[in-house]
């Protein structure tokens, strides 16, 4: 009941709407402290690795959520090799861990904000659309997808 007493006291002294705003703000601030944010590596950090890059059309894209991992299976065709030689058609897979809890140096569980190589659009690739795809050396793992609007930047970073 102490929380109700505090709210009643606030409402009595500053008004109900202000008290509810303050309580709502406090809840948001506490919630924000426990939340995590996903960070994405800049494009230039990924393209300097010498990984294969293709321009390809997405035929289909399917998201699967498993135990602690999210996978996106992307069927591609009309592949234009920009760097590396990884084949002309097939399925590439984008995966990342969904575990955000880690054990800190003090032995306590803590939430982390992951840093991912992906651009953030990998789960939302549209069938029939073309993208730049950065792949692993096997050509089967999708590391990152980029919209074609970044073509000048991608070609510059690739030295084309």
Order of alpha helices (4+ residues) and beta strands (2+ residues): alpha-alpha-beta-alpha-beta-beta-beta-beta-beta-beta-beta-beta-alpha
